[in-house]
Amino acid sequence: MRRQGQQATVRAVVLLVAISLLSTPAAAHQVPTRFESPIPLSLLFLGAGATVAVTAVALAVGAGGRDLGTVSESDGGVYSSPRTRNQLLSIPSSVLAPLRVVAAGGFFLAFVAALVHGALGPNAPSTNLATLFVWPVWFKGVAVVAVVFGSPWRTLSPWRTLYRGLCRLEGETVRLRAYPDRLGEWPAVVGFLLLVGVAENLTVVPSRPALTAALVSGYAFVMLVGGVVFGPEWFDRADPLGVLYRLLGRVAPFSLRRASVESPDRWTLSLRRPWRGCLRRLSLAETVFVVAAVYTVSFDGFSASPEYRSLLYGLRDATGFGPEASLLLYFAGFVAFLAVFGVVARLVARFVDSESDSSLAVATTFAATLLPIAAAYEVAHNYGYVLTGLGALPSAVDAGTVDPLFWLSLSAFWLIQVALIVVGHVVAVVAADTVSRRVAPDARAAVVAHVPLATLMVGYTVLSLWIISRPVAV
């Protein structure tokens, strides 16, 4: 037992050293230019925070106990609901199925090409498909699509494509054992923190084609082996990107679902209220994942600011740490975000008159209401990065680049970010108010219970706008 413990310690130290050697100051996905706001930032922060606060007050005063959203099977299930959705388009399965095959095949080919080019192609990240495709187009681009239309990852996932091919060869679902319920989404939480939080934001991997290809190859290997052992549920619950895209997809204003049980051969593209998918209770692991997603995208923006650099270098000077100081800051901030959300949940629990509604239960009940914030910041922070990445793809075959944002001024780019963040927080306030009215014993308790959440969202609105207002440290 002692020998096993020593081996585990050695492995942990080796892993930490490896991460430390790869660590570098993070490079956020934003325009590397100082931008002066057209209005004083203090007024901007005040106006944005007031918008969110006024929304909360208006809901408290004017909703009168009215439920602004209902949870139906269509929010997390297979079929569309004519009563709750505005249908825009009806698509026969005979049309949609081939499109999905083409999308899955195309993404898989891009995945393979990125691995090959990363291993054998040029070292310059600006001309290698691995760095051009994996980070802006895949990791961030699919997230933006998920926020608008719902997660496409079940179709696009390259390991699902390989797994489906393996199942066809075997003539049955490949699974060695059932997925343990106790694992829940915890593997995805760990994977997200390491893959996105650390590898993407704190290391040089995104700027190194060979390292990017190696990381994605390892990720694919773990996912495929897990799928063979545990079956399709592994992809649903343990894939960090799969869980991220699924949760972000809850906010999507557009939804593609089967028309009905009676018409399973037709699909409908419909409009829905963006808070409707944020009303269901999450598991504890999903709750931690949501907080991690909100925190990580904020950290990504903050880590490019002069304030972060001052904090990082100050910590290095005080402790003697090297690159691993950025790891300490990242995980310390994550723990702080969890603690703040836990305190808010505890305050809300005091006004929910139910023995079963402990702080933990309240946290999992309200966690999904943070998803509009995560989604809004994800799009605001990365939409320019995604479009620029798409325009740079032709450079992988020496075809030059295209600037999709040539028409967009820096001030307009920044104001779009501001608008997205404010709208996301307003949607989150609506979702939180709706959930409060469902779990509180009466209307007054619902209003009081909503106060800590609304305060948190107002504060985070101001924090988010402050982050995007900071110049990028170069």
C-alpha positions as CSV (number, residue, x, y, z in Angstrom):
1,M,0.0,0.0,0.0
2,R,2.9,2.4,0.9
3,R,4.5,1.6,-2.5
4,Q,1.3,2.3,-4.3
5,G,1.0,5.6,-2.4
6,Q,4.5,6.6,-3.3
7,Q,3.9,5.7,-7.0
8,A,0.7,7.9,-7.0
9,T,2.7,10.8,-5.5
10,V,5.4,10.4,-8.1
11,R,2.9,10.4,-10.9
12,A,1.2,13.5,-9.5
13,V,4.5,15.4,-9.2
14,V,5.5,14.4,-12.7
15,L,2.1,15.7,-14.0
16,L,2.5,19.0,-12.2
17,V,6.0,19.4,-13.5
18,A,4.9,18.7,-17.0
19,I,2.1,21.2,-16.8
20,S,4.4,23.8,-15.3
21,L,6.9,23.4,-18.1
22,L,4.1,24.0,-20.6
23,S,2.6,26.9,-18.7
24,T,2.8,30.4,-20.0
25,P,0.8,33.5,-19.5
26,A,-2.6,32.9,-20.9
27,A,-3.7,34.5,-24.2
28,A,-7.3,35.5,-24.2
29,H,-9.5,35.4,-27.3
30,Q,-10.1,39.1,-27.8
31,V,-8.9,42.1,-29.8
32,P,-5.3,42.9,-28.6
33,T,-5.9,46.7,-28.6
34,R,-6.7,49.3,-26.0
35,F,-10.2,50.6,-26.6
36,E,-11.6,53.7,-25.0
37,S,-15.3,53.4,-24.3
38,P,-17.5,56.1,-26.0
39,I,-19.0,56.7,-22.6
40,P,-17.4,56.8,-19.2
41,L,-17.0,53.2,-17.9
42,S,-18.5,54.1,-14.6
43,L,-21.7,55.1,-16.3
44,L,-21.6,52.0,-18.5
45,F,-21.3,49.8,-15.4
46,L,-24.0,51.6,-13.6
47,G,-26.4,51.4,-16.6
48,A,-25.8,47.8,-17.2
49,G,-26.1,46.8,-13.6
50,A,-29.2,48.9,-13.3
51,T,-30.7,47.2,-16.3
52,V,-30.3,43.8,-14.7
53,A,-31.5,45.1,-11.3
54,V,-34.6,46.8,-12.8
55,T,-35.5,43.6,-14.6
56,A,-35.4,41.7,-11.3
57,V,-37.6,44.4,-9.6
58,A,-40.0,44.5,-12.5
59,L,-40.4,40.7,-12.3
60,A,-40.9,40.9,-8.5
61,V,-43.5,43.6,-8.8
62,G,-45.2,42.9,-12.1
63,A,-45.2,39.1,-12.5
64,G,-47.8,38.6,-9.8
65,G,-46.9,35.0,-9.3
66,R,-47.2,34.4,-13.1
67,D,-44.9,31.6,-14.3
68,L,-42.9,32.8,-17.3
69,G,-41.9,29.4,-18.5
70,T,-42.9,25.8,-18.2
71,V,-40.8,22.7,-18.3
72,S,-42.0,20.1,-20.7
73,E,-40.5,17.0,-22.2
74,S,-39.5,19.1,-25.2
75,D,-37.0,21.0,-23.0
76,G,-34.8,18.0,-22.5
77,G,-36.4,15.3,-24.5
78,V,-37.0,14.3,-28.1
79,Y,-40.3,15.8,-29.3
80,S,-41.4,19.4,-30.0
81,S,-44.4,20.8,-28.3
82,P,-46.7,22.9,-30.4
83,R,-48.2,24.6,-27.3
84,T,-44.9,26.0,-26.2
85,R,-42.9,26.6,-29.4
86,N,-43.2,28.8,-32.4
87,Q,-42.4,26.5,-35.3
88,L,-40.5,28.0,-38.1
89,L,-39.7,25.1,-40.4
90,S,-40.6,21.5,-40.9
91,I,-37.9,19.2,-42.2
92,P,-38.5,15.6,-43.3
93,S,-36.1,13.0,-41.9
94,S,-35.2,12.0,-45.4
95,V,-33.5,15.4,-45.8
96,L,-32.1,15.8,-42.3
97,A,-30.5,12.4,-42.1
98,P,-28.1,12.8,-45.1
99,L,-27.2,16.3,-43.8
100,R,-26.2,14.8,-40.5
101,V,-24.1,12.1,-42.2
102,V,-22.3,14.8,-44.3
103,A,-21.7,17.0,-41.2
104,A,-20.4,14.0,-39.2
105,G,-18.2,12.9,-42.0
106,G,-16.9,16.4,-42.8
107,F,-16.0,17.1,-39.2
108,F,-14.3,13.7,-38.8
109,L,-12.2,14.4,-41.9
110,A,-11.3,17.8,-40.5
111,F,-10.4,16.2,-37.2
112,V,-8.1,13.6,-38.9
113,A,-6.5,16.3,-41.2
114,A,-5.8,18.5,-38.1
115,L,-4.0,15.6,-36.4
116,V,-1.9,14.8,-39.4
117,H,-1.1,18.4,-40.2
118,G,-0.3,19.1,-36.6
119,A,2.2,16.2,-36.5
120,L,3.7,16.6,-39.9
121,G,2.9,20.2,-41.0
122,P,4.6,23.5,-40.4
123,N,5.3,24.7,-36.9
124,A,3.8,28.1,-37.4
125,P,0.4,28.2,-35.7
126,S,-0.9,30.7,-38.3
127,T,-0.5,28.1,-41.2
128,N,-1.1,24.8,-39.5
129,L,-4.6,23.2,-39.6
130,A,-4.3,21.8,-36.0
131,T,-4.1,25.2,-34.4
132,L,-6.4,26.9,-36.9
133,F,-9.2,24.3,-36.6
134,V,-9.0,22.9,-33.1
135,W,-9.2,26.0,-30.9
136,P,-11.2,28.7,-32.7
137,V,-13.4,26.6,-35.0
138,W,-13.9,23.4,-33.0
139,F,-13.7,24.3,-29.3
140,K,-15.2,27.8,-29.5
141,G,-17.1,27.6,-32.8
142,V,-19.2,24.6,-31.8
143,A,-19.9,26.3,-28.5
144,V,-21.3,29.4,-30.3
145,V,-23.5,27.1,-32.5
146,A,-24.7,25.3,-29.4
147,V,-25.7,28.6,-27.8
148,V,-27.8,29.5,-30.8
149,F,-29.2,26.2,-32.1
150,G,-28.5,23.6,-29.4
151,S,-25.7,21.2,-29.2
152,P,-24.6,19.6,-32.5
153,W,-22.0,17.4,-30.7
154,R,-23.9,14.2,-30.9
155,T,-23.6,14.5,-34.6
156,L,-20.1,16.0,-34.9
157,S,-18.2,14.2,-32.2
158,P,-15.4,12.2,-34.0
159,W,-15.3,9.6,-31.2
160,R,-19.0,9.0,-31.5
161,T,-18.5,8.6,-35.3
162,L,-15.8,6.0,-34.7
163,Y,-17.9,4.3,-32.0
164,R,-21.0,4.2,-34.3
165,G,-18.8,2.5,-36.9
166,L,-17.6,0.0,-34.4
167,C,-21.1,-0.8,-33.3
168,R,-22.1,-1.4,-37.0
169,L,-19.2,-3.8,-37.4
170,E,-20.2,-5.7,-34.2
171,G,-23.9,-5.6,-35.1
172,E,-24.8,-4.4,-31.6
173,T,-24.1,-1.7,-29.0
174,V,-20.5,-2.1,-27.8
175,R,-20.3,-2.0,-24.0
176,L,-18.3,-4.0,-21.5
177,R,-20.2,-2.8,-18.4
178,A,-22.8,-0.2,-17.4
179,Y,-21.7,3.3,-16.7
180,P,-21.5,3.7,-12.9
181,D,-24.1,6.2,-11.6
182,R,-21.7,7.3,-8.9
183,L,-19.4,8.8,-11.6
184,G,-22.1,11.1,-12.8
185,E,-20.6,14.0,-14.8
186,W,-17.5,14.2,-12.6
187,P,-15.2,12.9,-15.3
188,A,-16.4,15.8,-17.5
189,V,-15.8,18.3,-14.7
190,V,-12.2,17.1,-14.3
191,G,-11.7,17.0,-18.1
192,F,-13.1,20.5,-18.5
193,L,-10.8,22.0,-15.9
194,L,-7.7,20.3,-17.4
195,L,-8.6,20.6,-21.1
196,V,-10.1,24.1,-21.2
197,G,-9.1,25.7,-17.9
198,V,-5.5,24.6,-17.9
199,A,-4.4,23.3,-21.4
200,E,-6.2,26.0,-23.4
201,N,-5.8,29.0,-21.1
202,L,-2.6,28.4,-19.2
203,T,-0.2,26.6,-21.5
204,V,1.5,27.1,-24.8
205,V,-0.4,24.2,-26.3
206,P,-2.8,26.3,-28.4
207,S,0.1,27.9,-30.2
208,R,2.0,24.7,-30.8
209,P,0.6,22.5,-33.7
210,A,2.4,19.3,-32.6
211,L,1.3,19.7,-29.0
212,T,-2.3,20.5,-30.1
213,A,-2.4,17.3,-32.1
214,A,-0.9,15.3,-29.3
215,L,-3.5,16.7,-26.8
216,V,-6.4,16.0,-29.1
217,S,-5.1,12.5,-29.8
218,G,-5.0,11.8,-26.1
219,Y,-8.4,13.2,-25.6
220,A,-9.8,11.1,-28.4
221,F,-8.2,8.0,-27.1
222,V,-9.6,8.4,-23.6
223,M,-13.1,9.1,-25.0
224,L,-13.1,6.1,-27.4
225,V,-11.8,3.7,-24.7
226,G,-14.4,4.9,-22.3
227,G,-17.1,4.5,-24.9
228,V,-16.0,0.9,-25.6
229,V,-16.0,0.1,-21.8
230,F,-19.2,2.0,-20.8
231,G,-21.2,2.5,-24.0
232,P,-22.9,5.6,-25.3
233,E,-23.6,7.0,-21.8
234,W,-19.9,7.6,-21.4
235,F,-20.1,10.2,-24.2
236,D,-23.2,11.8,-22.7
237,R,-21.8,12.2,-19.2
238,A,-18.0,12.0,-19.3
239,D,-17.0,14.0,-22.4
240,P,-16.1,17.5,-21.2
241,L,-16.9,19.2,-24.5
242,G,-20.1,17.1,-24.8
243,V,-21.4,18.2,-21.4
244,L,-20.3,21.8,-22.1
245,Y,-22.2,22.0,-25.4
246,R,-25.2,20.3,-24.0
247,L,-25.5,22.7,-21.1
248,L,-24.9,25.7,-23.3
249,G,-27.6,24.4,-25.7
250,R,-30.2,24.8,-23.0
251,V,-30.1,28.5,-23.6
252,A,-30.6,28.2,-27.4
253,P,-33.4,30.3,-28.8
254,F,-33.8,27.9,-31.7
255,S,-34.6,24.2,-31.2
256,L,-34.5,21.3,-33.7
257,R,-36.8,18.4,-32.5
258,R,-38.9,15.6,-33.8
259,A,-42.3,16.9,-34.7
260,S,-44.3,14.5,-32.5
261,V,-44.7,10.9,-31.6
262,E,-47.3,10.6,-34.4
263,S,-44.8,12.1,-36.9
264,P,-41.4,10.8,-36.0
265,D,-40.3,11.1,-39.6
266,R,-40.4,14.9,-39.5
267,W,-38.4,17.5,-37.5
268,T,-39.3,21.0,-36.6
269,L,-37.1,24.1,-36.2
270,S,-38.7,26.3,-33.6
271,L,-38.3,29.4,-31.5
272,R,-38.4,29.1,-27.8
273,R,-37.8,31.4,-24.8
274,P,-34.1,31.2,-24.0
275,W,-34.7,30.7,-20.3
276,R,-37.0,27.7,-20.8
277,G,-34.1,25.2,-20.7
278,C,-32.7,26.7,-17.6
279,L,-35.5,25.7,-15.2
280,R,-34.6,22.1,-14.5
281,R,-32.6,20.9,-11.6
282,L,-29.0,19.8,-12.3
283,S,-27.0,17.1,-10.7
284,L,-24.2,18.2,-8.2
285,A,-21.5,17.5,-10.8
286,E,-23.4,19.5,-13.5
287,T,-23.7,22.3,-10.9
288,V,-20.0,22.4,-10.4
289,F,-19.5,22.2,-14.2
290,V,-21.7,25.2,-14.7
291,V,-19.8,27.2,-12.1
292,A,-16.5,26.1,-13.8
293,A,-17.8,27.2,-17.2
294,V,-18.8,30.6,-16.0
295,Y,-15.6,31.1,-14.1
296,T,-13.2,29.8,-16.8
297,V,-14.5,32.0,-19.6
298,S,-14.2,35.0,-17.2
299,F,-10.7,33.9,-16.2
300,D,-9.8,33.6,-19.8
301,G,-10.7,37.3,-20.3
302,F,-9.1,38.5,-17.1
303,S,-5.9,36.6,-17.7
304,A,-5.0,38.9,-20.6
305,S,-5.3,42.0,-18.5
306,P,-2.5,44.1,-17.0
307,E,-4.1,43.5,-13.5
308,Y,-3.7,39.7,-13.9
309,R,-0.1,40.1,-15.0
310,S,0.6,42.2,-12.0
311,L,-1.1,39.7,-9.7
312,L,0.7,36.8,-11.3
313,Y,4.2,38.3,-11.2
314,G,3.5,39.5,-7.6
315,L,2.7,35.9,-6.6
316,R,5.8,34.6,-8.3
317,D,8.0,37.1,-6.5
318,A,6.4,36.4,-3.1
319,T,6.4,32.6,-3.4
320,G,9.3,31.8,-5.7
321,F,6.9,29.9,-7.9
322,G,7.5,29.7,-11.6
323,P,4.9,29.1,-14.3
324,E,2.9,27.0,-11.8
325,A,1.8,30.2,-10.2
326,S,-0.8,30.6,-12.9
327,L,-2.2,27.2,-11.9
328,L,-2.6,28.3,-8.3
329,L,-4.4,31.5,-9.4
330,Y,-6.7,29.6,-11.7
331,F,-7.8,27.0,-9.1
332,A,-7.9,29.5,-6.2
333,G,-10.3,31.6,-8.3
334,F,-12.4,28.5,-9.1
335,V,-12.7,27.7,-5.4
336,A,-13.7,31.3,-4.7
337,F,-16.4,31.2,-7.4
338,L,-17.8,27.9,-5.9
339,A,-17.7,29.5,-2.4
340,V,-19.6,32.6,-3.5
341,F,-22.3,30.5,-5.2
342,G,-22.5,28.3,-2.2
343,V,-23.1,31.4,0.1
344,V,-25.8,32.6,-2.2
345,A,-27.4,29.2,-2.2
346,R,-27.3,29.2,1.6
347,L,-29.0,32.6,1.7
348,V,-31.7,31.5,-0.7
349,A,-32.3,28.3,1.2
350,R,-33.3,30.3,4.3
351,F,-36.4,31.6,2.4
352,V,-37.4,28.3,0.9
353,D,-39.6,26.7,3.5
354,S,-38.9,23.0,2.9
355,E,-36.9,20.6,4.9
356,S,-35.6,18.9,1.8
357,D,-34.3,22.2,0.4
358,S,-30.9,22.3,1.9
359,S,-28.2,24.7,0.6
360,L,-27.0,21.9,-1.7
361,A,-30.4,21.2,-3.0
362,V,-30.9,24.9,-3.7
363,A,-27.6,25.2,-5.4
364,T,-28.5,22.3,-7.8
365,T,-32.0,23.8,-8.3
366,F,-30.7,27.2,-9.3
367,A,-27.5,26.3,-11.1
368,A,-29.1,26.1,-14.5
369,T,-30.1,29.8,-14.2
370,L,-26.4,30.7,-14.5
371,L,-26.3,29.1,-18.0
372,P,-27.5,32.3,-19.8
373,I,-24.6,34.1,-18.2
374,A,-22.1,31.4,-19.3
375,A,-23.6,31.3,-22.8
376,A,-23.6,35.1,-23.2
377,Y,-20.0,35.5,-22.1
378,E,-18.9,32.6,-24.2
379,V,-20.4,34.2,-27.4
380,A,-19.3,37.8,-26.4
381,H,-15.8,36.7,-25.6
382,N,-15.2,34.4,-28.5
383,Y,-17.4,35.4,-31.5
384,G,-14.6,37.5,-33.0
385,Y,-12.1,34.8,-32.4
386,V,-14.3,32.2,-34.1
387,L,-14.9,34.3,-37.2
388,T,-11.3,35.3,-37.5
389,G,-10.3,31.6,-37.1
390,L,-12.7,30.6,-39.9
391,G,-11.2,33.3,-42.1
392,A,-7.7,32.0,-41.4
393,L,-8.5,28.4,-42.4
394,P,-7.5,28.8,-46.1
395,S,-3.9,29.7,-45.0
396,A,-3.4,26.1,-44.1
397,V,-3.3,25.4,-47.8
398,D,-1.5,28.6,-48.7
399,A,-4.6,30.2,-50.0
400,G,-4.3,33.4,-48.0
401,T,-6.8,34.6,-45.4
402,V,-10.2,36.3,-45.3
403,D,-11.2,38.9,-42.7
404,P,-14.9,38.3,-41.9
405,L,-14.8,41.3,-39.5
406,F,-13.4,43.9,-42.0
407,W,-16.7,45.8,-41.9
408,L,-16.9,45.9,-38.1
409,S,-15.3,48.8,-36.2
410,L,-13.6,48.2,-32.9
411,S,-16.2,50.3,-31.1
412,A,-19.1,48.3,-32.6
413,F,-17.3,45.0,-31.8
414,W,-17.0,46.1,-28.2
415,L,-20.6,47.3,-27.9
416,I,-21.8,44.0,-29.3
417,Q,-19.9,42.3,-26.4
418,V,-21.6,44.6,-23.9
419,A,-25.1,44.0,-25.3
420,L,-24.6,40.2,-25.3
421,I,-23.4,40.2,-21.7
422,V,-26.3,42.4,-20.5
423,V,-28.9,40.4,-22.4
424,G,-27.5,37.1,-20.9
425,H,-27.8,38.4,-17.4
426,V,-31.3,39.6,-18.0
427,V,-32.3,36.2,-19.2
428,A,-30.6,34.6,-16.2
429,V,-32.6,36.9,-13.9
430,V,-35.9,35.8,-15.6
431,A,-34.9,32.2,-15.2
432,A,-34.0,32.6,-11.5
433,D,-37.2,34.5,-10.8
434,T,-39.2,31.7,-12.4
435,V,-37.4,29.0,-10.4
436,S,-37.8,31.0,-7.2
437,R,-41.6,31.2,-7.7
438,R,-41.7,27.4,-8.1
439,V,-39.8,26.4,-5.0
440,A,-40.8,29.1,-2.6
441,P,-43.9,28.6,-0.4
442,D,-45.5,31.9,-1.5
443,A,-45.0,35.0,-3.7
444,R,-43.4,37.0,-0.9
445,A,-40.9,34.3,-0.1
446,A,-40.1,33.9,-3.8
447,V,-39.3,37.6,-4.1
448,V,-37.1,37.6,-1.0
449,A,-35.3,34.4,-2.1
450,H,-34.6,36.0,-5.5
451,V,-32.7,38.9,-3.9
452,P,-29.4,37.1,-3.3
453,L,-29.4,35.7,-6.8
454,A,-30.3,39.0,-8.4
455,T,-27.5,40.7,-6.4
456,L,-25.0,38.1,-7.6
457,M,-26.1,38.6,-11.2
458,V,-25.9,42.4,-11.0
459,G,-22.4,42.1,-9.5
460,Y,-21.2,39.6,-12.1
461,T,-22.6,41.9,-14.9
462,V,-20.4,44.7,-13.7
463,L,-17.4,42.3,-13.3
464,S,-17.9,40.9,-16.8
465,L,-18.0,44.4,-18.3
466,W,-15.0,45.5,-16.4
467,I,-13.1,42.5,-17.7
468,I,-13.9,43.2,-21.4
469,S,-13.1,46.9,-20.8
470,R,-9.5,46.1,-19.8
471,P,-6.7,46.5,-22.3
472,V,-4.9,43.3,-23.4
473,A,-1.5,43.0,-21.9
474,V,1.0,42.3,-24.7
